């Protein structure tokens, strides 16, 4: 049954929908748990990549270290400021620890600290209980996770096709492209009142057709970054792109989750668009996604696990969505640490479609970690789910140190997992913001990308165009 049919025909009240706790059992009650295991420290390092990768380690008194990652282009201090709530705690008491830090989280990059801690604690738990993280979460539905190739907007149609050709060579079965307002600027009649006109949709359609000429029609293709939209323009977009010559699998974030009356706006577009809708990478937590799911405001949820709350919270969101006929995709623009945490989680989501990757042309991306087969993204666009304890990876110290973010671009320099005395005492969100320790999306850079000409360089982010 598809989503629209489910919403029209279901007689199951919201209160009757089964809820998932996220884990198959409480780790703190495991018979095989080590005795007197305590958290002794949390430290971080920021890697300069296609976006900054703020990576953390949580240390214990028995030498077991958990790896986690703050949201891409985020702030490492978002996780380090949680230190007072971790010190001396048993990492297997993960529920109580996470409950204690929920007041220091939020949407967008503000969800990065909580999410990173969740992942690092899960890594520790898996290691000490000798279980892969996916096994802590539940049944494994797949051994390989399909990956979709994200592609930035190009300056012209020919360059857009060239970007896709390079991705096609890797054999992906799912692609995504940008359809940005910048493509319409300066073209008479393409924009009216800040929104794309029918002519504007036709211009976007030319980009989609060119991409389809490259990748064909046996693979999925989605699109995002449309700019501000109304119900009328959103529905028109969905109707136009449903044409067989475009065949878009989804349109992403047509109306931002932050917009006034966003539930009703997104619901109207979702119900009126023959092209499925997708969202939202910047929502934190179950309660953030819940109204979109319950009110049929989105066809496919698209959480970024480094914002949405880590492994436990995201698993709960996806399981809930499934019971309303809503499938799951995942946004991912981070390092192999965050990616592999998502791989474990995706393996346990029954109605899962694919996982994003932004670093397909980063020559050293996969070298940041060891412990898993390389290439991490195998031919055909899949990642193998590890069966080794925890996340199944460790950091390659030499590669990590080679690509540390230069201090001049940082508001707080963590060095390479240096001690964190600045965060020994509790600090409020307001105080951390005032001291410029944390914030939203961090456009400082520069970022590393392979550009339209195939040159790997330190350059302006496409998101700043």
Protein Blocks (a to p, Z undefined) as FASTA:
>chain_A
ZZklmmmmpccdfklpccdehiabdfklpfkbcehiacfbdcddddddfbdcdddddddf
kopacdddddehiafklmmmmmmmmgopafklmmlmmmmmmmmgcehjllmmmmmmmmmm
mmmmmmmnopafklmnoccfbfbdcddddddddfbfklmmmmmmmmmmnopabdcddddf
klmgopahkagghiacfklmmmmmmmmmmmmmmnommbccddehkbpadfklmmmmmmmm
mpmklopabdehkbafkbghklmmmmmmmmmpmbdcdddfkbgcjklmmmmmmnopafbd
cddfklnnpjmlmmmmmmmmmmnopacddddfbdfklmmmmmmmmmmmmbacbdcdfklm
gmklmmmpghiacdfbaghiiacddfbehjlpacdfklmmmmgccfklpcbdgbjoiaff
klmpccdfklmmmnomaccddfbdcdddddfkopacddddfklZZ
